[in-house]
Amino acid sequence: MTSLVNDLSEDIQDYENFLIPVNIQHQKNVESLLNSLMTDSLDGINDQMFAILSVENFAPTTSTYSSMKASGKLGLIDDLSLQKSLSDYYEGLAVENIRKGEYQVEYFTTEVMAWLTNNVDLTNMEFIHTNELTVFLNKLIIYGSLVSQKIESYEMSVESSRELKLQIESILEPN
């Protein structure tokens, strides 16, 4: 159980100190690019284009939980509420975070990068086909929404991780 607390603590730190801030900055970069494109301001857009070309994803640490489940030790936890909380977190929210990250990468690769490859000189970050900007704007709006949803999911994970950690620690404390 102490290993679960350690896993949750490390995940909370990873979310708060790196993943959430990096993804919030990424979201701001996408919004900045959108604003520039919507005002038909293509001057100085090169840096903004480069800024959206990174994706940071995270999968919570599940090895301790998976090991406990596979070995049957999860069933030895008397507190059924804790068993449910562990299951909800590791088989629900953790999986959702992974899938949202995968979908963001898939959309970025198949939609945004595909459009950029066909319509932008990537060496200079100059638009080749400016008549296709509306399509790019639409793709960026959807992509920004995916990033936003992932950030919200990460924030929910921090909250759930804290609650789960407290629940486990309360069981570990001597009476």
Summary of the structure (lengths in Angstrom):
residues: 175
radius of gyration: 20.7
end to end distance: 16.6
largest distance: 70.1
contacts: 495
relative contact order: 0.17
helix: 80%
strand: 2%
